[in-house]
Amino acid sequence: MIIPLGSLLAGAALGMWRARANGGNWRDMAQWAASFGILFGIVGLFVLIFYSRAVA
């Protein structure tokens, strides 16, 4: 369960950083953080599923 959570937090941090680097305000940072967090969280969930099936 740590893989999706960790990737969600990393994606949110990356999205916030990208919005800030492009000169966005707090709304832009929140939107980018949410979208990157969701995207990375879903990817992390699939990684966890594939890893669980490969090990078991």
Order of alpha helices (4+ residues) and beta strands (2+ residues): alpha-alpha
